[in-house]
Amino acid sequence: MRLKFHCQNRIGILRDIVAQFADYRVNVARGEVGGEHGNTIYLHVPQLLNAQLATLKPALEATPGVFGVKRVSLMPSERRHLELDALLSSLSDPVMSIDMQGRIVAANRTAVQMLGVRIDEVPGLSLDRYLEDLNLPDLIRRNNSRINGLRIKLKGDTYLADIAPLHTENNDVASLAGAVVTLHRADRIGARIYQVQRQGLQGFEAIFQSSPCLEALIHEARRMAPLDAPLLIVGETGTGKELVARACHLASPRGQAPFMVLNCAGLPESMAETELFGYAPGAFEGARPEGKLGLLELTEGGTIFLDEVGEMSPRLQTKLLRFLQDGGFRRVGSDEETYLDVRVICATQQNLPQLCAEGLFRPDLYHRLNVLSLQVPPLRECLDGIEELAAYFLDRAARQIGCPLPRLAPAALEKLAHYDWPGNVRQLENVLFQAVSLCEEQVIHPVHLRLPQSGGAPELSGIPLEGSLSDILGSVEKRILSNLYRQHPSSRQLGKRLGVSHTTIANKLKRYGIEAQND
C-alpha cells in the first residue's frame, strides 16, 4: 500500500510518522519527499492492510504537522518511471543510453529486440561488440557535441545514428557521463520524409475546399474549434473525419498539446479499455509489473480522438460517460480516481440515434458527445468541385511518383463526375494515384481510371436526389431516353423498343429537349 501525507515541512516529521508504523510493527519499505515546498511525504508500506490503516489513520493524522493521509496508486518515482517507459515504448526507433565505457545503461524495447537479447541482459552489455570498426566512447570524447546522421553498421544493418552527449555538470570533456544514441534504419529514411511531407499540413489549410458544401463545413468547423466542448463528427468512410478533427484541435487553445487517436473498431473490449484508460501494476496476468499509462493520461491538456465511437462496447461507453461527466476514471485494476483535463472529439459513420433506439448505444452518452456536431458530406454531394479536387490529387501523385504532371482527358473527367464514389475522397485519391502510375503519355484517359462498378448501369449513377419523386423519376427517365435514343434514333424505333406509342416518345423527347429525327 502506498500512502501520501500532506504535512508541514519541519525537522523530524518523517521520523515521527515512521515511528507510528514501528510501534505497530509494520515495515516501511520506501519513502519519498515531494511537493513544491517539501510538504508532501510518500511511503510505500507493502504489508499494510486496509483494517490496519483504518486503525492507524487517526494516530497518523494526530501527529503534529500532519494535515491529511490518503492512499495513492503510485509513488512519484514510479509515476516518472511509467511516463518515461511510455515515452520510450512509443518510439519506433532503437534508443539506448550508454556510459563512457561503451556499456548500455538503459534501452527501449525496440533496441532490445534489435540486439536480440532479453531485457534483463541489457544493463552492462557492451555496445562495442556489435559495432564494426567504431570506438563510440572515443568518438564522443573527440566531438563532445551532438552528432546527427552518423552512418554505422550494427549486426549487418546500416543505420544513421544521432548521438547526444550527457554531462554531469559543465559541458567539458571531463564531465562526460555517457550519451543517448538513437538509431534510424537508413533504408526507411525516404519513407519517413514522404510521411513528413504528407502530414506537413494538418490544419484547415490542409483540407481542399473545392465545393460550396465543403466551404460551409470548414466555416462551421472553424467556429466550433475553439470551443472547449465535446465534438461529434459524422460522415461516411473516406470523407476525412480525422483530418477535420485534427484541424479543430490545432485551431483550438489546446493546439500545442497532444492529439491522440484511438480507433474503437476491431479492438477487443479489454484491449480498448487498457489502451484508453491504462492499467495499474499487476492488474492482470501478463501485465507489466510497473503498469501502463493510457492514452487519456498521455493526452493531458490536449485532445483525444475516438474514431468509430459507435463500435465502442457497453462497458467502455459507461466509463467514457463517467469521464465526460466529471473528468474522472479508474485505471484497470486500480481503486484510485484519476482526474484529467482532456477534450473529447468522436467520429462515426453510423446512425447513433438509431443505435440508441436499438439499445446498442447509450442515449445519455450520445447526448454528452453531441454537444457540438459536424456532418462531413460525401463526395457524391460535392461533385461540382471534382475537377479542382482531381487536379490537386494529380499534382500530389505526380510529385510522389516523380513524373511529369499529366492532364485529365475530358472523357476521363466526365467518368469521374458520374461515379457515385462509395469510398469518397480517399477512393478518389487512390484511383488518381493509380492512374498517374499507369499513364505513359501525360494524358489520363478513361481506361486509366479503374473504378469498380456498383449494381446499376454507369449512365444512371450520380443522379441527384433533390426535389420531389416526380422530379427524380423525370431525371431517371431523361437519362434512359438519352441513352437508348443513340441506339434507336427515331420516335417510332424507340417507342417499339420501350413498348409505347411513338407519339408518347415524341412528346417526352420534346419535353426533355432531346432532338428527334423525322420518322
JOKA-V252624 format. One record per residue. N is the residue number from 1. SS is DSSP state (alpha for helix, beta for strand, coil for the rest). Layout:
BEGIN
[[N	SS] [N	SS]]
END
This chain:
BEGIN
[[1	coil] [2	beta] [3	beta] [4	beta] [5	beta] [6	beta] [7	beta] [8	coil] [9	coil] [10	coil] [11	coil] [12	coil] [13	alpha] [14	alpha] [15	alpha] [16	alpha] [17	alpha] [18	alpha] [19	alpha] [20	alpha] [21	alpha] [22	alpha] [23	alpha] [24	coil] [25	coil] [26	coil] [27	coil] [28	coil] [29	coil] [30	beta] [31	beta] [32	beta] [33	beta] [34	beta] [35	coil] [36	coil] [37	coil] [38	coil] [39	coil] [40	beta] [41	beta] [42	beta] [43	beta] [44	beta] [45	coil] [46	coil] [47	coil] [48	coil] [49	coil] [50	alpha] [51	alpha] [52	alpha] [53	alpha] [54	alpha] [55	alpha] [56	alpha] [57	alpha] [58	alpha] [59	alpha] [60	alpha] [61	alpha] [62	coil] [63	coil] [64	coil] [65	coil] [66	beta] [67	beta] [68	beta] [69	beta] [70	beta] [71	beta] [72	beta] [73	coil] [74	coil] [75	coil] [76	alpha] [77	alpha] [78	alpha] [79	alpha] [80	alpha] [81	alpha] [82	alpha] [83	alpha] [84	alpha] [85	alpha] [86	alpha] [87	alpha] [88	alpha] [89	alpha] [90	coil] [91	coil] [92	coil] [93	coil] [94	coil] [95	beta] [96	beta] [97	beta] [98	beta] [99	coil] [100	coil] [101	coil] [102	coil] [103	beta] [104	beta] [105	beta] [106	beta] [107	beta] [108	coil] [109	alpha] [110	alpha] [111	alpha] [112	alpha] [113	alpha] [114	alpha] [115	alpha] [116	coil] [117	coil] [118	coil] [119	alpha] [120	alpha] [121	alpha] [122	coil] [123	coil] [124	coil] [125	coil] [126	beta] [127	alpha] [128	alpha] [129	alpha] [130	coil] [131	beta] [132	coil] [133	coil] [134	coil] [135	coil] [136	alpha] [137	alpha] [138	alpha] [139	alpha] [140	alpha] [141	alpha] [142	alpha] [143	alpha] [144	coil] [145	coil] [146	coil] [147	beta] [148	beta] [149	beta] [150	beta] [151	beta] [152	beta] [153	beta] [154	beta] [155	coil] [156	coil] [157	beta] [158	beta] [159	beta] [160	beta] [161	beta] [162	beta] [163	beta] [164	beta] [165	beta] [166	beta] [167	beta] [168	coil] [169	coil] [170	coil] [171	coil] [172	coil] [173	alpha] [174	alpha] [175	alpha] [176	beta] [177	beta] [178	beta] [179	beta] [180	beta] [181	beta] [182	beta] [183	beta] [184	beta] [185	beta] [186	alpha] [187	alpha] [188	alpha] [189	alpha] [190	alpha] [191	alpha] [192	alpha] [193	alpha] [194	alpha] [195	alpha] [196	alpha] [197	alpha] [198	alpha] [199	alpha] [200	coil] [201	coil] [202	coil] [203	coil] [204	alpha] [205	alpha] [206	alpha] [207	coil] [208	coil] [209	coil] [210	coil] [211	coil] [212	alpha] [213	alpha] [214	alpha] [215	alpha] [216	alpha] [217	alpha] [218	alpha] [219	alpha] [220	alpha] [221	alpha] [222	alpha] [223	alpha] [224	alpha] [225	alpha] [226	coil] [227	coil] [228	coil] [229	coil] [230	coil] [231	beta] [232	beta] [233	beta] [234	beta] [235	coil] [236	coil] [237	coil] [238	coil] [239	coil] [240	coil] [241	alpha] [242	alpha] [243	alpha] [244	alpha] [245	alpha] [246	alpha] [247	alpha] [248	alpha] [249	alpha] [250	alpha] [251	coil] [252	coil] [253	coil] [254	coil] [255	coil] [256	coil] [257	coil] [258	coil] [259	beta] [260	beta] [261	beta] [262	beta] [263	beta] [264	coil] [265	coil] [266	coil] [267	coil] [268	coil] [269	alpha] [270	alpha] [271	alpha] [272	alpha] [273	alpha] [274	alpha] [275	alpha] [276	alpha] [277	alpha] [278	coil] [279	beta] [280	coil] [281	coil] [282	coil] [283	coil] [284	coil] [285	coil] [286	coil] [287	coil] [288	coil] [289	coil] [290	coil] [291	coil] [292	beta] [293	coil] [294	coil] [295	alpha] [296	alpha] [297	alpha] [298	alpha] [299	coil] [300	coil] [301	coil] [302	coil] [303	beta] [304	beta] [305	beta] [306	beta] [307	beta] [308	coil] [309	alpha] [310	alpha] [311	alpha] [312	coil] [313	coil] [314	alpha] [315	alpha] [316	alpha] [317	alpha] [318	alpha] [319	alpha] [320	alpha] [321	alpha] [322	alpha] [323	alpha] [324	alpha] [325	alpha] [326	alpha] [327	coil] [328	beta] [329	beta] [330	beta] [331	coil] [332	beta] [333	coil] [334	coil] [335	coil] [336	coil] [337	beta] [338	beta] [339	beta] [340	coil] [341	coil] [342	coil] [343	beta] [344	beta] [345	beta] [346	beta] [347	beta] [348	beta] [349	coil] [350	coil] [351	coil] [352	alpha] [353	alpha] [354	alpha] [355	alpha] [356	alpha] [357	alpha] [358	coil] [359	coil] [360	coil] [361	coil] [362	coil] [363	alpha] [364	alpha] [365	alpha] [366	alpha] [367	alpha] [368	alpha] [369	alpha] [370	coil] [371	coil] [372	beta] [373	beta] [374	beta] [375	beta] [376	coil] [377	coil] [378	coil] [379	alpha] [380	alpha] [381	alpha] [382	coil] [383	alpha] [384	alpha] [385	alpha] [386	alpha] [387	alpha] [388	alpha] [389	alpha] [390	alpha] [391	alpha] [392	alpha] [393	alpha] [394	alpha] [395	alpha] [396	alpha] [397	alpha] [398	alpha] [399	alpha] [400	alpha] [401	alpha] [402	coil] [403	coil] [404	coil] [405	coil] [406	coil] [407	beta] [408	beta] [409	coil] [410	alpha] [411	alpha] [412	alpha] [413	alpha] [414	alpha] [415	alpha] [416	alpha] [417	alpha] [418	coil] [419	coil] [420	coil] [421	coil] [422	coil] [423	coil] [424	alpha] [425	alpha] [426	alpha] [427	alpha] [428	alpha] [429	alpha] [430	alpha] [431	alpha] [432	alpha] [433	alpha] [434	alpha] [435	alpha] [436	alpha] [437	alpha] [438	alpha] [439	coil] [440	coil] [441	coil] [442	coil] [443	beta] [444	beta] [445	coil] [446	alpha] [447	alpha] [448	alpha] [449	coil] [450	coil] [451	coil] [452	coil] [453	coil] [454	coil] [455	coil] [456	coil] [457	coil] [458	alpha] [459	alpha] [460	alpha] [461	coil] [462	coil] [463	coil] [464	coil] [465	coil] [466	coil] [467	coil] [468	coil] [469	alpha] [470	alpha] [471	alpha] [472	alpha] [473	alpha] [474	alpha] [475	alpha] [476	alpha] [477	alpha] [478	alpha] [479	alpha] [480	alpha] [481	alpha] [482	alpha] [483	alpha] [484	alpha] [485	alpha] [486	coil] [487	coil] [488	coil] [489	coil] [490	coil] [491	alpha] [492	alpha] [493	alpha] [494	alpha] [495	alpha] [496	alpha] [497	alpha] [498	alpha] [499	coil] [500	coil] [501	coil] [502	alpha] [503	alpha] [504	alpha] [505	alpha] [506	alpha] [507	alpha] [508	alpha] [509	alpha] [510	alpha] [511	alpha] [512	coil] [513	coil] [514	coil] [515	coil] [516	coil] [517	coil] [518	coil] [519	coil]]
END
